[in-house]
Amino acid sequence: MKPTRLRDARLAALIAQNTAWSKLGLSGLRDLRAYEWGVEMPDDDMYQKMSELYGKSVKYLKGELDV
């Protein structure tokens, strides 16, 4: 996983951190930051939610695709 991809995808979608964590169903901003900084890995369900919210493929978010 490339943690910066999660942050970059969120920013490209013009979604603020406070909006993202609540729409993703996370407990708080700390959880989103842990994913974005690579401290924790999202599970497959969370990757799917991020994919839908950010408009990027799961493979892209995981770093498996360059585009």
PDB file of N, CA, C and O in Angstrom:
ATOM      1  N   MET A   1       0.838  -1.186   0.000  1.00  0.00           N
ATOM      2  CA  MET A   1       0.000   0.000   0.000  1.00  0.00           C
ATOM      3  C   MET A   1       0.878   1.242   0.000  1.00  0.00           C
ATOM      4  O   MET A   1       1.932   1.268   0.635  1.00  0.00           O
ATOM      5  N   LYS A   2       0.445   2.252  -0.702  1.00  0.00           N
ATOM      6  CA  LYS A   2       1.114   3.545  -0.690  1.00  0.00           C
ATOM      7  C   LYS A   2       0.190   4.509   0.050  1.00  0.00           C
ATOM      8  O   LYS A   2      -0.769   5.017  -0.533  1.00  0.00           O
ATOM      9  N   PRO A   3       0.470   4.765   1.331  1.00  0.00           N
ATOM     10  CA  PRO A   3      -0.454   5.578   2.133  1.00  0.00           C
ATOM     11  C   PRO A   3      -0.745   6.947   1.539  1.00  0.00           C
ATOM     12  O   PRO A   3      -1.853   7.460   1.700  1.00  0.00           O
ATOM     13  N   THR A   4       0.220   7.550   0.856  1.00  0.00           N
ATOM     14  CA  THR A   4      -0.033   8.871   0.291  1.00  0.00           C
ATOM     15  C   THR A   4      -1.123   8.822  -0.771  1.00  0.00           C
ATOM     16  O   THR A   4      -1.761   9.839  -1.043  1.00  0.00           O
ATOM     17  N   ARG A   5      -1.346   7.663  -1.373  1.00  0.00           N
ATOM     18  CA  ARG A   5      -2.409   7.535  -2.373  1.00  0.00           C
ATOM     19  C   ARG A   5      -3.772   7.819  -1.746  1.00  0.00           C
ATOM     20  O   ARG A   5      -4.634   8.429  -2.378  1.00  0.00           O
ATOM     21  N   LEU A   6      -3.960   7.386  -0.528  1.00  0.00           N
ATOM     22  CA  LEU A   6      -5.239   7.621   0.140  1.00  0.00           C
ATOM     23  C   LEU A   6      -5.456   9.114   0.348  1.00  0.00           C
ATOM     24  O   LEU A   6      -6.538   9.636   0.079  1.00  0.00           O
ATOM     25  N   ARG A   7      -4.446   9.779   0.815  1.00  0.00           N
ATOM     26  CA  ARG A   7      -4.536  11.226   1.025  1.00  0.00           C
ATOM     27  C   ARG A   7      -4.691  11.955  -0.304  1.00  0.00           C
ATOM     28  O   ARG A   7      -5.538  12.838  -0.440  1.00  0.00           O
ATOM     29  N   ASP A   8      -3.873  11.585  -1.278  1.00  0.00           N
ATOM     30  CA  ASP A   8      -3.923  12.240  -2.577  1.00  0.00           C
ATOM     31  C   ASP A   8      -5.275  12.044  -3.257  1.00  0.00           C
ATOM     32  O   ASP A   8      -5.799  12.971  -3.875  1.00  0.00           O
ATOM     33  N   ALA A   9      -5.841  10.845  -3.146  1.00  0.00           N
ATOM     34  CA  ALA A   9      -7.154  10.576  -3.749  1.00  0.00           C
ATOM     35  C   ALA A   9      -8.231  11.415  -3.074  1.00  0.00           C
ATOM     36  O   ALA A   9      -9.123  11.940  -3.741  1.00  0.00           O
ATOM     37  N   ARG A  10      -8.148  11.542  -1.755  1.00  0.00           N
ATOM     38  CA  ARG A  10      -9.122  12.363  -1.027  1.00  0.00           C
ATOM     39  C   ARG A  10      -9.009  13.816  -1.451  1.00  0.00           C
ATOM     40  O   ARG A  10     -10.020  14.471  -1.704  1.00  0.00           O
ATOM     41  N   LEU A  11      -7.787  14.323  -1.531  1.00  0.00           N
ATOM     42  CA  LEU A  11      -7.579  15.716  -1.926  1.00  0.00           C
ATOM     43  C   LEU A  11      -8.030  15.959  -3.363  1.00  0.00           C
ATOM     44  O   LEU A  11      -8.629  16.993  -3.658  1.00  0.00           O
ATOM     45  N   ALA A  12      -7.746  15.014  -4.256  1.00  0.00           N
ATOM     46  CA  ALA A  12      -8.162  15.159  -5.659  1.00  0.00           C
ATOM     47  C   ALA A  12      -9.681  15.195  -5.781  1.00  0.00           C
ATOM     48  O   ALA A  12     -10.226  15.836  -6.680  1.00  0.00           O
ATOM     49  N   ALA A  13     -10.356  14.503  -4.873  1.00  0.00           N
ATOM     50  CA  ALA A  13     -11.824  14.499  -4.870  1.00  0.00           C
ATOM     51  C   ALA A  13     -12.391  15.727  -4.156  1.00  0.00           C
ATOM     52  O   ALA A  13     -13.607  15.894  -4.065  1.00  0.00           O
ATOM     53  N   LEU A  14     -11.501  16.580  -3.653  1.00  0.00           N
ATOM     54  CA  LEU A  14     -11.890  17.810  -2.940  1.00  0.00           C
ATOM     55  C   LEU A  14     -12.747  17.512  -1.718  1.00  0.00           C
ATOM     56  O   LEU A  14     -13.759  18.170  -1.472  1.00  0.00           O
ATOM     57  N   ILE A  15     -12.320  16.502  -0.953  1.00  0.00           N
ATOM     58  CA  ILE A  15     -13.039  16.097   0.254  1.00  0.00           C
ATOM     59  C   ILE A  15     -12.154  16.382   1.461  1.00  0.00           C
ATOM     60  O   ILE A  15     -11.018  15.911   1.526  1.00  0.00           O
ATOM     61  N   ALA A  16     -12.665  17.141   2.403  1.00  0.00           N
ATOM     62  CA  ALA A  16     -11.935  17.467   3.626  1.00  0.00           C
ATOM     63  C   ALA A  16     -11.851  16.244   4.530  1.00  0.00           C
ATOM     64  O   ALA A  16     -12.693  15.349   4.462  1.00  0.00           O
ATOM     65  N   GLN A  17     -10.832  16.216   5.372  1.00  0.00           N
ATOM     66  CA  GLN A  17     -10.676  15.104   6.307  1.00  0.00           C
ATOM     67  C   GLN A  17     -11.911  14.917   7.177  1.00  0.00           C
ATOM     68  O   GLN A  17     -12.362  13.791   7.386  1.00  0.00           O
ATOM     69  N   ASN A  18     -12.458  16.014   7.683  1.00  0.00           N
ATOM     70  CA  ASN A  18     -13.631  15.910   8.566  1.00  0.00           C
ATOM     71  C   ASN A  18     -14.833  15.322   7.846  1.00  0.00           C
ATOM     72  O   ASN A  18     -15.637  14.614   8.454  1.00  0.00           O
ATOM     73  N   THR A  19     -14.959  15.603   6.586  1.00  0.00           N
ATOM     74  CA  THR A  19     -16.042  15.023   5.797  1.00  0.00           C
ATOM     75  C   THR A  19     -15.779  13.556   5.519  1.00  0.00           C
ATOM     76  O   THR A  19     -16.674  12.719   5.636  1.00  0.00           O
ATOM     77  N   ALA A  20     -14.532  13.250   5.145  1.00  0.00           N
ATOM     78  CA  ALA A  20     -14.180  11.877   4.771  1.00  0.00           C
ATOM     79  C   ALA A  20     -14.393  10.893   5.910  1.00  0.00           C
ATOM     80  O   ALA A  20     -15.011   9.848   5.709  1.00  0.00           O
ATOM     81  N   TRP A  21     -13.895  11.205   7.102  1.00  0.00           N
ATOM     82  CA  TRP A  21     -13.996  10.204   8.163  1.00  0.00           C
ATOM     83  C   TRP A  21     -15.444   9.921   8.521  1.00  0.00           C
ATOM     84  O   TRP A  21     -15.799   8.783   8.829  1.00  0.00           O
ATOM     85  N   SER A  22     -16.282  10.948   8.484  1.00  0.00           N
ATOM     86  CA  SER A  22     -17.677  10.701   8.839  1.00  0.00           C
ATOM     87  C   SER A  22     -18.400   9.925   7.739  1.00  0.00           C
ATOM     88  O   SER A  22     -19.199   9.037   8.036  1.00  0.00           O
ATOM     89  N   LYS A  23     -18.127  10.249   6.465  1.00  0.00           N
ATOM     90  CA  LYS A  23     -18.776   9.521   5.368  1.00  0.00           C
ATOM     91  C   LYS A  23     -18.285   8.081   5.256  1.00  0.00           C
ATOM     92  O   LYS A  23     -19.002   7.212   4.758  1.00  0.00           O
ATOM     93  N   LEU A  24     -17.072   7.834   5.715  1.00  0.00           N
ATOM     94  CA  LEU A  24     -16.527   6.476   5.677  1.00  0.00           C
ATOM     95  C   LEU A  24     -16.974   5.641   6.879  1.00  0.00           C
ATOM     96  O   LEU A  24     -16.730   4.435   6.925  1.00  0.00           O
ATOM     97  N   GLY A  25     -17.619   6.274   7.839  1.00  0.00           N
ATOM     98  CA  GLY A  25     -18.096   5.552   9.014  1.00  0.00           C
ATOM     99  C   GLY A  25     -17.009   5.264  10.039  1.00  0.00           C
ATOM    100  O   GLY A  25     -17.124   4.330  10.832  1.00  0.00           O
ATOM    101  N   LEU A  26     -15.946   6.078  10.018  1.00  0.00           N
ATOM    102  CA  LEU A  26     -14.865   5.898  10.983  1.00  0.00           C
ATOM    103  C   LEU A  26     -15.240   6.554  12.308  1.00  0.00           C
ATOM    104  O   LEU A  26     -16.138   7.395  12.365  1.00  0.00           O
ATOM    105  N   SER A  27     -14.552   6.166  13.356  1.00  0.00           N
ATOM    106  CA  SER A  27     -14.833   6.702  14.688  1.00  0.00           C
ATOM    107  C   SER A  27     -14.400   8.154  14.846  1.00  0.00           C
ATOM    108  O   SER A  27     -14.983   8.905  15.628  1.00  0.00           O
ATOM    109  N   GLY A  28     -13.371   8.539  14.095  1.00  0.00           N
ATOM    110  CA  GLY A  28     -12.898   9.907  14.201  1.00  0.00           C
ATOM    111  C   GLY A  28     -11.782  10.195  13.223  1.00  0.00           C
ATOM    112  O   GLY A  28     -11.369   9.327  12.453  1.00  0.00           O
ATOM    113  N   LEU A  29     -11.305  11.406  13.262  1.00  0.00           N
ATOM    114  CA  LEU A  29     -10.253  11.868  12.380  1.00  0.00           C
ATOM    115  C   LEU A  29      -8.967  11.064  12.581  1.00  0.00           C
ATOM    116  O   LEU A  29      -8.215  10.839  11.632  1.00  0.00           O
ATOM    117  N   ARG A  30      -8.724  10.642  13.793  1.00  0.00           N
ATOM    118  CA  ARG A  30      -7.527   9.857  14.097  1.00  0.00           C
ATOM    119  C   ARG A  30      -7.458   8.595  13.241  1.00  0.00           C
ATOM    120  O   ARG A  30      -6.384   8.221  12.770  1.00  0.00           O
ATOM    121  N   ASP A  31      -8.598   7.941  13.038  1.00  0.00           N
ATOM    122  CA  ASP A  31      -8.632   6.723  12.227  1.00  0.00           C
ATOM    123  C   ASP A  31      -8.257   7.019  10.777  1.00  0.00           C
ATOM    124  O   ASP A  31      -7.480   6.275  10.177  1.00  0.00           O
ATOM    125  N   LEU A  32      -8.794   8.085  10.213  1.00  0.00           N
ATOM    126  CA  LEU A  32      -8.479   8.455   8.839  1.00  0.00           C
ATOM    127  C   LEU A  32      -6.999   8.783   8.703  1.00  0.00           C
ATOM    128  O   LEU A  32      -6.349   8.345   7.753  1.00  0.00           O
ATOM    129  N   ARG A  33      -6.475   9.537   9.628  1.00  0.00           N
ATOM    130  CA  ARG A  33      -5.054   9.895   9.593  1.00  0.00           C
ATOM    131  C   ARG A  33      -4.168   8.662   9.686  1.00  0.00           C
ATOM    132  O   ARG A  33      -3.130   8.594   9.027  1.00  0.00           O
ATOM    133  N   ALA A  34      -4.561   7.693  10.491  1.00  0.00           N
ATOM    134  CA  ALA A  34      -3.776   6.458  10.615  1.00  0.00           C
ATOM    135  C   ALA A  34      -3.693   5.745   9.265  1.00  0.00           C
ATOM    136  O   ALA A  34      -2.643   5.206   8.916  1.00  0.00           O
ATOM    137  N   TYR A  35      -4.775   5.737   8.516  1.00  0.00           N
ATOM    138  CA  TYR A  35      -4.759   5.143   7.177  1.00  0.00           C
ATOM    139  C   TYR A  35      -3.907   5.969   6.226  1.00  0.00           C
ATOM    140  O   TYR A  35      -3.083   5.426   5.491  1.00  0.00           O
ATOM    141  N   GLU A  36      -4.106   7.274   6.239  1.00  0.00           N
ATOM    142  CA  GLU A  36      -3.408   8.136   5.300  1.00  0.00           C
ATOM    143  C   GLU A  36      -1.903   8.185   5.545  1.00  0.00           C
ATOM    144  O   GLU A  36      -1.141   8.429   4.610  1.00  0.00           O
ATOM    145  N   TRP A  37      -1.470   7.966   6.746  1.00  0.00           N
ATOM    146  CA  TRP A  37      -0.040   7.986   7.064  1.00  0.00           C
ATOM    147  C   TRP A  37       0.567   6.598   7.128  1.00  0.00           C
ATOM    148  O   TRP A  37       1.756   6.462   7.418  1.00  0.00           O
ATOM    149  N   GLY A  38      -0.227   5.556   6.863  1.00  0.00           N
ATOM    150  CA  GLY A  38       0.301   4.199   6.812  1.00  0.00           C
ATOM    151  C   GLY A  38       0.535   3.547   8.154  1.00  0.00           C
ATOM    152  O   GLY A  38       1.221   2.528   8.238  1.00  0.00           O
ATOM    153  N   VAL A  39      -0.024   4.121   9.210  1.00  0.00           N
ATOM    154  CA  VAL A  39       0.108   3.536  10.540  1.00  0.00           C
ATOM    155  C   VAL A  39      -0.762   2.283  10.649  1.00  0.00           C
ATOM    156  O   VAL A  39      -0.393   1.307  11.301  1.00  0.00           O
ATOM    157  N   GLU A  40      -1.919   2.334   9.999  1.00  0.00           N
ATOM    158  CA  GLU A  40      -2.837   1.193   9.953  1.00  0.00           C
ATOM    159  C   GLU A  40      -3.244   0.957   8.507  1.00  0.00           C
ATOM    160  O   GLU A  40      -3.245   1.874   7.686  1.00  0.00           O
ATOM    161  N   MET A  41      -3.588  -0.290   8.214  1.00  0.00           N
ATOM    162  CA  MET A  41      -4.039  -0.663   6.872  1.00  0.00           C
ATOM    163  C   MET A  41      -5.557  -0.805   6.874  1.00  0.00           C
ATOM    164  O   MET A  41      -6.115  -1.465   7.749  1.00  0.00           O
ATOM    165  N   PRO A  42      -6.230  -0.190   5.900  1.00  0.00           N
ATOM    166  CA  PRO A  42      -7.673  -0.383   5.782  1.00  0.00           C
ATOM    167  C   PRO A  42      -7.981  -1.830   5.399  1.00  0.00           C
ATOM    168  O   PRO A  42      -7.191  -2.470   4.704  1.00  0.00           O
ATOM    169  N   ASP A  43      -9.114  -2.340   5.845  1.00  0.00           N
ATOM    170  CA  ASP A  43      -9.530  -3.665   5.386  1.00  0.00           C
ATOM    171  C   ASP A  43     -10.201  -3.508   4.020  1.00  0.00           C
ATOM    172  O   ASP A  43     -10.384  -2.391   3.537  1.00  0.00           O
ATOM    173  N   ASP A  44     -10.562  -4.620   3.410  1.00  0.00           N
ATOM    174  CA  ASP A  44     -11.129  -4.576   2.060  1.00  0.00           C
ATOM    175  C   ASP A  44     -12.418  -3.759   1.992  1.00  0.00           C
ATOM    176  O   ASP A  44     -12.650  -3.046   1.016  1.00  0.00           O
ATOM    177  N   ASP A  45     -13.252  -3.863   3.021  1.00  0.00           N
ATOM    178  CA  ASP A  45     -14.496  -3.082   3.038  1.00  0.00           C
ATOM    179  C   ASP A  45     -14.211  -1.582   3.067  1.00  0.00           C
ATOM    180  O   ASP A  45     -14.891  -0.804   2.399  1.00  0.00           O
ATOM    181  N   MET A  46     -13.210  -1.181   3.839  1.00  0.00           N
ATOM    182  CA  MET A  46     -12.861   0.241   3.924  1.00  0.00           C
ATOM    183  C   MET A  46     -12.271   0.725   2.605  1.00  0.00           C
ATOM    184  O   MET A  46     -12.565   1.835   2.160  1.00  0.00           O
ATOM    185  N   TYR A  47     -11.439  -0.107   1.979  1.00  0.00           N
ATOM    186  CA  TYR A  47     -10.918   0.271   0.661  1.00  0.00           C
ATOM    187  C   TYR A  47     -12.065   0.494  -0.321  1.00  0.00           C
ATOM    188  O   TYR A  47     -12.022   1.428  -1.122  1.00  0.00           O
ATOM    189  N   GLN A  48     -13.078  -0.349  -0.264  1.00  0.00           N
ATOM    190  CA  GLN A  48     -14.212  -0.213  -1.170  1.00  0.00           C
ATOM    191  C   GLN A  48     -14.959   1.098  -0.907  1.00  0.00           C
ATOM    192  O   GLN A  48     -15.342   1.794  -1.847  1.00  0.00           O
ATOM    193  N   LYS A  49     -15.165   1.431   0.363  1.00  0.00           N
ATOM    194  CA  LYS A  49     -15.827   2.687   0.711  1.00  0.00           C
ATOM    195  C   LYS A  49     -15.014   3.884   0.227  1.00  0.00           C
ATOM    196  O   LYS A  49     -15.566   4.844  -0.310  1.00  0.00           O
ATOM    197  N   MET A  50     -13.699   3.819   0.422  1.00  0.00           N
ATOM    198  CA  MET A  50     -12.822   4.901  -0.027  1.00  0.00           C
ATOM    199  C   MET A  50     -12.862   5.027  -1.545  1.00  0.00           C
ATOM    200  O   MET A  50     -12.887   6.133  -2.086  1.00  0.00           O
ATOM    201  N   SER A  51     -12.869   3.903  -2.216  1.00  0.00           N
ATOM    202  CA  SER A  51     -12.933   3.881  -3.671  1.00  0.00           C
ATOM    203  C   SER A  51     -14.180   4.600  -4.172  1.00  0.00           C
ATOM    204  O   SER A  51     -14.107   5.421  -5.086  1.00  0.00           O
ATOM    205  N   GLU A  52     -15.294   4.296  -3.584  1.00  0.00           N
ATOM    206  CA  GLU A  52     -16.560   4.912  -3.987  1.00  0.00           C
ATOM    207  C   GLU A  52     -16.587   6.404  -3.657  1.00  0.00           C
ATOM    208  O   GLU A  52     -17.066   7.209  -4.455  1.00  0.00           O
ATOM    209  N   LEU A  53     -16.079   6.767  -2.493  1.00  0.00           N
ATOM    210  CA  LEU A  53     -16.106   8.167  -2.074  1.00  0.00           C
ATOM    211  C   LEU A  53     -15.125   9.022  -2.877  1.00  0.00           C
ATOM    212  O   LEU A  53     -15.443  10.151  -3.250  1.00  0.00           O
ATOM    213  N   TYR A  54     -13.944   8.489  -3.140  1.00  0.00           N
ATOM    214  CA  TYR A  54     -12.892   9.257  -3.793  1.00  0.00           C
ATOM    215  C   TYR A  54     -12.904   9.136  -5.319  1.00  0.00           C
ATOM    216  O   TYR A  54     -12.240   9.910  -6.010  1.00  0.00           O
ATOM    217  N   GLY A  55     -13.653   8.172  -5.840  1.00  0.00           N
ATOM    218  CA  GLY A  55     -13.711   8.000  -7.289  1.00  0.00           C
ATOM    219  C   GLY A  55     -12.455   7.388  -7.885  1.00  0.00           C
ATOM    220  O   GLY A  55     -12.121   7.655  -9.039  1.00  0.00           O
ATOM    221  N   LYS A  56     -11.765   6.581  -7.120  1.00  0.00           N
ATOM    222  CA  LYS A  56     -10.558   5.878  -7.583  1.00  0.00           C
ATOM    223  C   LYS A  56     -10.755   4.388  -7.355  1.00  0.00           C
ATOM    224  O   LYS A  56     -11.516   3.991  -6.473  1.00  0.00           O
ATOM    225  N   SER A  57     -10.079   3.563  -8.141  1.00  0.00           N
ATOM    226  CA  SER A  57     -10.217   2.118  -7.985  1.00  0.00           C
ATOM    227  C   SER A  57      -9.507   1.638  -6.722  1.00  0.00           C
ATOM    228  O   SER A  57      -8.575   2.275  -6.233  1.00  0.00           O
ATOM    229  N   VAL A  58      -9.965   0.514  -6.214  1.00  0.00           N
ATOM    230  CA  VAL A  58      -9.320  -0.087  -5.047  1.00  0.00           C
ATOM    231  C   VAL A  58      -7.867  -0.415  -5.384  1.00  0.00           C
ATOM    232  O   VAL A  58      -6.973  -0.191  -4.568  1.00  0.00           O
ATOM    233  N   LYS A  59      -7.633  -0.939  -6.575  1.00  0.00           N
ATOM    234  CA  LYS A  59      -6.261  -1.274  -6.975  1.00  0.00           C
ATOM    235  C   LYS A  59      -5.369  -0.034  -6.967  1.00  0.00           C
ATOM    236  O   LYS A  59      -4.213  -0.096  -6.548  1.00  0.00           O
ATOM    237  N   TYR A  60      -5.906   1.082  -7.429  1.00  0.00           N
ATOM    238  CA  TYR A  60      -5.127   2.323  -7.389  1.00  0.00           C
ATOM    239  C   TYR A  60      -4.819   2.712  -5.941  1.00  0.00           C
ATOM    240  O   TYR A  60      -3.679   3.032  -5.604  1.00  0.00           O
ATOM    241  N   LEU A  61      -5.843   2.682  -5.095  1.00  0.00           N
ATOM    242  CA  LEU A  61      -5.626   3.078  -3.698  1.00  0.00           C
ATOM    243  C   LEU A  61      -4.624   2.181  -2.988  1.00  0.00           C
ATOM    244  O   LEU A  61      -3.886   2.637  -2.114  1.00  0.00           O
ATOM    245  N   LYS A  62      -4.598   0.913  -3.361  1.00  0.00           N
ATOM    246  CA  LYS A  62      -3.643  -0.026  -2.764  1.00  0.00           C
ATOM    247  C   LYS A  62      -2.248   0.102  -3.359  1.00  0.00           C
ATOM    248  O   LYS A  62      -1.299  -0.496  -2.851  1.00  0.00           O
ATOM    249  N   GLY A  63      -2.114   0.883  -4.441  1.00  0.00           N
ATOM    250  CA  GLY A  63      -0.809   1.038  -5.074  1.00  0.00           C
ATOM    251  C   GLY A  63      -0.504  -0.027  -6.088  1.00  0.00           C
ATOM    252  O   GLY A  63       0.649  -0.188  -6.490  1.00  0.00           O
ATOM    253  N   GLU A  64      -1.518  -0.765  -6.514  1.00  0.00           N
ATOM    254  CA  GLU A  64      -1.308  -1.823  -7.481  1.00  0.00           C
ATOM    255  C   GLU A  64      -1.364  -1.320  -8.915  1.00  0.00           C
ATOM    256  O   GLU A  64      -0.955  -2.030  -9.834  1.00  0.00           O
ATOM    257  N   LEU A  65      -1.863  -0.107  -9.119  1.00  0.00           N
ATOM    258  CA  LEU A  65      -1.920   0.533 -10.429  1.00  0.00           C
ATOM    259  C   LEU A  65      -1.290   1.907 -10.338  1.00  0.00           C
ATOM    260  O   LEU A  65      -1.392   2.573  -9.308  1.00  0.00           O
ATOM    261  N   ASP A  66      -0.645   2.332 -11.399  1.00  0.00           N
ATOM    262  CA  ASP A  66      -0.026   3.652 -11.407  1.00  0.00           C
ATOM    263  C   ASP A  66      -1.007   4.758 -11.767  1.00  0.00           C
ATOM    264  O   ASP A  66      -0.782   5.920 -11.430  1.00  0.00           O
ATOM    265  N   VAL A  67      -2.088   4.408 -12.444  1.00  0.00           N
ATOM    266  CA  VAL A  67      -3.037   5.431 -12.900  1.00  0.00           C
ATOM    267  C   VAL A  67      -4.354   5.268 -12.189  1.00  0.00           C
ATOM    268  O   VAL A  67      -5.286   6.034 -12.433  1.00  0.00           O
TER     269      VAL A  67
END
